[in-house]
């Protein structure tokens, strides 16, 4: 029975992954056709190559996208293994289908700046959903992972290099203005992907060095209802032992934390850092991941 439940849960998770990948592909494809194509904007990566070919020869974006990806998928299968390529193959096929089905949709605006902003935002949501479930749409993602594995170049840096090459071609073929509008869309898209992946669960990590750690920890736990961890430390200048308080609170509670520290020990040393995601008691359940 336990094994059956495990298999069922695994299949449900797999089904959700492919559902979100499909949804993400259609959202991104809609953004490309509705905002980018309608306003003669481009993109980075293989989508950018497909758009350049479309603008020059009117070849359907979906078909070009798939054809360009075929040699990359074969290369990825040989160099990265089949586990990575299975989801990538699905993402590539679904993206090609989505680009074909949404082709011809006219944009809501002829304002290129608005198209860049909304297209980047909507496209970022689509790609964010795909990446959130561990999916990929092929293209430069495959090349970047190969460069990372065999040349030691970070994936993010490799993708940036490849996108710059494509966008440089855009600037050369269609002019500086198209390049600049496309760059706006690319920045918005990247930021939106980060937001979707990190979610709205951003929090703050607080580190407090104080001689009144006992009072502080009690008040922090009482007022914020968050757990507190005490770390043993030593001052390098004084060679004296001291307690270091570490806790993670929501971004809305940080004002309360600073007020507590100020009231109990105004001489305390306090650092606050951003936390992209928190899993565990009081935040998102790690079992849901």
C-alpha positions as CSV (number, residue, x, y, z in Angstrom):
1,X,0.0,0.0,0.0
2,X,2.8,2.4,0.9
3,X,4.5,1.7,-2.4
4,X,1.2,2.3,-4.3
5,X,0.8,5.7,-2.5
6,X,4.4,6.7,-3.3
7,X,3.9,5.8,-7.0
8,X,0.5,7.7,-7.0
9,X,2.1,10.8,-5.5
10,X,4.9,10.7,-7.9
11,X,2.5,10.4,-10.9
12,X,0.4,13.3,-9.5
13,X,3.5,15.5,-9.2
14,X,4.7,14.5,-12.7
15,X,1.2,15.3,-14.1
16,X,1.3,18.7,-12.4
17,X,4.7,19.4,-13.8
18,X,3.6,18.7,-17.3
19,X,0.4,20.7,-16.9
20,X,2.3,23.7,-15.7
21,X,4.8,23.3,-18.5
22,X,2.0,23.2,-21.0
23,X,0.4,26.3,-19.5
24,X,3.7,28.1,-19.4
25,X,4.4,27.3,-23.1
26,X,1.0,28.8,-24.1
27,X,1.4,31.9,-22.0
28,X,4.9,32.6,-23.4
29,X,3.8,31.8,-27.0
30,X,0.9,34.2,-26.6
31,X,3.2,36.9,-25.4
32,X,5.6,36.4,-28.3
33,X,2.9,36.6,-31.0
34,X,0.5,39.1,-29.3
35,X,3.2,41.6,-28.2
36,X,6.5,40.9,-29.9
37,X,5.5,39.9,-33.4
38,X,2.7,42.5,-33.6
39,X,5.3,45.2,-32.8
40,X,8.3,43.8,-34.7
41,X,10.2,43.1,-31.5
42,X,12.8,40.3,-31.1
43,X,14.0,38.0,-28.4
44,X,17.1,36.2,-27.2
45,X,17.9,32.6,-27.8
46,X,16.3,30.3,-30.3
47,X,13.0,32.3,-30.1
48,X,15.0,35.3,-31.2
49,X,16.5,33.3,-34.1
50,X,13.0,32.1,-35.1
51,X,11.7,35.7,-35.0
52,X,14.5,37.0,-37.1
53,X,13.9,34.3,-39.8
54,X,10.1,35.1,-39.6
55,X,10.7,38.9,-40.2
56,X,13.1,38.2,-43.1
57,X,11.3,35.2,-44.8
58,X,7.9,35.0,-43.2
59,X,8.6,31.4,-42.1
60,X,6.2,30.3,-39.3
61,X,7.8,30.9,-35.9
62,X,6.6,27.6,-34.4
63,X,8.1,25.5,-37.3
64,X,11.4,27.4,-37.3
65,X,11.6,27.1,-33.5
66,X,11.3,23.3,-33.7
67,X,13.7,22.9,-36.7
68,X,16.4,24.9,-35.0
69,X,16.0,22.9,-31.9
70,X,16.4,19.5,-33.5
71,X,20.2,19.4,-33.7
72,X,20.4,21.0,-30.3
73,X,18.2,18.2,-28.8
74,X,20.4,15.5,-30.5
75,X,23.5,17.2,-29.1
76,X,21.9,17.5,-25.7
77,X,20.9,13.8,-25.7
78,X,24.5,12.7,-26.4
79,X,26.2,15.1,-24.0
80,X,23.7,15.7,-21.2
81,X,21.8,12.4,-21.0
82,X,18.3,11.3,-21.6
83,X,16.8,12.4,-18.2
84,X,17.3,16.1,-19.0
85,X,16.2,15.7,-22.6
86,X,12.9,14.0,-22.0
87,X,11.3,17.1,-20.4
88,X,13.2,19.3,-22.7
89,X,11.8,17.5,-25.7
90,X,8.3,17.8,-24.4
91,X,8.8,21.5,-23.7
92,X,10.3,22.1,-27.2
93,X,7.4,20.3,-29.0
94,X,4.7,22.0,-26.8
95,X,6.3,25.5,-27.3
96,X,6.4,24.9,-31.1
97,X,2.7,23.9,-31.1
98,X,1.8,26.8,-28.9
99,X,3.6,29.3,-31.1
100,X,1.8,27.9,-34.1
101,X,-1.6,28.0,-32.5
102,X,-1.2,31.6,-31.3
103,X,0.2,32.8,-34.6
104,X,-1.6,35.7,-36.1
105,X,-3.0,37.2,-32.9
106,X,-2.9,40.9,-33.2
107,X,-1.5,42.9,-30.2
108,X,-3.6,45.2,-28.1
109,X,-1.3,48.2,-28.6
110,X,0.9,49.7,-31.2
111,X,3.0,51.4,-28.5
112,X,6.3,49.6,-28.7
113,X,7.3,50.5,-25.1
114,X,4.0,49.1,-23.7
115,X,4.5,46.0,-25.9
116,X,8.0,45.5,-24.5
117,X,6.8,45.8,-20.9
118,X,3.7,43.7,-21.1
119,X,5.3,41.1,-23.5
120,X,8.3,40.7,-21.2
121,X,6.1,40.4,-18.1
122,X,3.7,37.9,-19.6
123,X,6.6,35.9,-21.2
124,X,8.4,35.9,-17.9
125,X,5.3,34.4,-16.2
126,X,5.2,31.6,-18.9
127,X,8.9,30.8,-18.7
128,X,8.8,31.1,-14.9
129,X,6.1,28.4,-14.7
130,X,8.2,26.1,-17.0
131,X,11.4,26.5,-15.0
132,X,9.4,26.2,-11.7
133,X,8.6,22.6,-12.4
134,X,12.1,21.8,-13.7
135,X,11.2,22.0,-17.3
136,X,13.0,23.5,-20.3
137,X,12.1,24.7,-23.7
138,X,15.5,23.7,-25.3
139,X,17.4,26.2,-27.4
140,X,20.2,28.1,-25.7
141,X,19.4,26.3,-22.4
142,X,20.9,23.1,-23.9
143,X,24.0,24.9,-25.3
144,X,24.5,26.8,-22.0
145,X,24.4,23.5,-20.0
146,X,26.9,21.9,-22.3
147,X,29.2,24.9,-22.0
148,X,28.8,24.7,-18.2
149,X,29.5,21.0,-18.1
150,X,32.5,20.8,-20.5
151,X,34.0,24.3,-20.3
152,X,33.1,25.3,-16.7
153,X,31.2,28.4,-17.7
154,X,28.2,29.2,-15.4
155,X,24.8,28.5,-17.0
156,X,23.6,32.1,-16.5
157,X,26.8,33.6,-18.0
158,X,26.6,31.2,-21.0
159,X,23.0,32.0,-21.7
160,X,23.8,35.7,-21.5
161,X,26.6,35.3,-24.0
162,X,24.3,33.5,-26.4
163,X,21.5,36.0,-26.0
164,X,24.0,38.9,-26.7
165,X,25.0,37.2,-29.9
166,X,21.4,36.9,-31.1
167,X,20.5,40.5,-30.0
168,X,23.5,41.8,-31.8
169,X,22.2,40.2,-34.9
170,X,18.9,42.0,-34.2
171,X,20.6,45.3,-33.9
172,X,22.5,44.8,-37.2
173,X,19.5,43.6,-39.2
174,X,16.7,45.8,-37.8
175,X,18.3,48.8,-36.3
176,X,19.2,50.1,-32.8
177,X,15.7,51.0,-31.8
178,X,14.4,47.5,-32.2
179,X,17.4,46.3,-30.2
180,X,16.7,48.7,-27.4
181,X,13.0,47.9,-27.2
182,X,13.9,44.2,-27.2
183,X,16.4,44.7,-24.4
184,X,13.7,46.3,-22.3
185,X,11.5,43.3,-22.8
186,X,14.4,41.0,-22.0
187,X,15.1,42.7,-18.7
188,X,11.4,42.7,-17.7
189,X,11.2,39.0,-18.7
190,X,14.2,38.0,-16.6
191,X,13.0,39.9,-13.5
192,X,9.5,38.3,-13.9
193,X,11.0,34.8,-14.1
194,X,12.9,35.4,-10.9
195,X,9.7,36.6,-9.2
196,X,7.7,33.6,-10.3
197,X,10.5,31.2,-9.2
198,X,11.1,32.9,-5.9
199,X,7.4,33.5,-5.3
200,X,5.9,35.9,-2.9
201,X,7.4,34.2,0.1
202,X,10.5,36.4,0.3
203,X,11.6,36.9,3.9
204,X,14.3,38.6,5.9
205,X,17.1,36.8,7.8
206,X,18.2,38.7,10.9
207,X,21.5,38.3,12.7
208,X,21.8,40.1,16.1
209,X,25.0,40.4,18.2
210,X,24.0,41.6,21.7
211,X,25.0,41.3,25.3
212,X,21.3,41.1,26.1
213,X,20.6,38.0,24.0
214,X,18.4,36.3,26.6
215,X,16.0,39.2,26.8
216,X,16.0,39.7,23.0
217,X,15.3,36.1,22.1
218,X,12.3,35.9,24.5
219,X,10.8,39.1,23.1
220,X,11.4,38.2,19.5
221,X,9.7,34.8,19.9
222,X,6.8,36.3,21.8
223,X,6.2,39.3,19.4
224,X,6.9,37.6,16.0
225,X,5.9,34.0,16.8
226,X,9.0,32.9,15.0
227,X,11.7,30.5,16.1
228,X,15.1,31.8,17.1
229,X,18.5,30.1,16.9
230,X,21.4,31.0,19.3
231,X,24.9,30.6,17.9
232,X,28.0,30.7,20.0
233,X,30.5,33.3,18.9
234,X,33.6,35.2,20.1
235,X,34.5,38.8,19.6
236,X,37.9,39.0,17.8
237,X,38.8,42.3,19.4
238,X,37.8,41.5,23.0
239,X,38.3,37.7,22.9
240,X,35.0,37.4,24.9
241,X,32.3,34.8,24.3
242,X,28.9,36.1,23.1
243,X,25.6,34.8,21.8
244,X,24.5,35.5,18.2
245,X,20.8,35.5,17.5
246,X,19.6,34.3,14.1
247,X,16.0,34.3,13.0
248,X,14.0,34.5,9.8
249,X,10.9,36.7,9.7
250,X,8.5,37.9,7.0
251,X,9.3,41.1,5.3
252,X,6.3,42.7,7.1
253,X,7.8,41.9,10.5
254,X,11.2,43.5,10.1
255,X,10.0,46.8,11.4
256,X,8.8,45.1,14.6
257,X,12.2,43.3,15.0
258,X,14.1,46.5,14.7
259,X,11.9,48.2,17.2
260,X,12.4,45.3,19.7
261,X,16.2,45.5,19.3
262,X,16.2,49.3,19.7
263,X,14.1,49.1,22.9
264,X,16.1,46.3,24.6
265,X,19.7,47.0,23.4
266,X,20.3,50.1,21.3
267,X,24.0,49.1,21.2
268,X,23.3,45.8,19.5
269,X,24.9,45.0,16.1
270,X,22.2,43.9,13.6
271,X,22.3,42.7,10.0
272,X,19.4,42.1,7.8
273,X,19.6,40.1,4.5
274,X,17.0,39.1,1.9
275,X,16.0,35.5,1.7
276,X,14.5,34.3,-1.6
277,X,12.5,31.4,-0.2
278,X,11.8,29.8,3.2
279,X,10.7,26.2,3.7
280,X,9.8,24.9,7.1
281,X,7.6,25.6,10.1
282,X,5.9,29.0,10.0
283,X,6.5,29.4,6.3
284,X,5.9,27.1,3.2
285,X,5.7,23.4,3.9
286,X,8.7,21.6,2.5
287,X,6.5,18.6,1.6
288,X,4.7,20.8,-0.9
289,X,7.9,21.3,-2.9
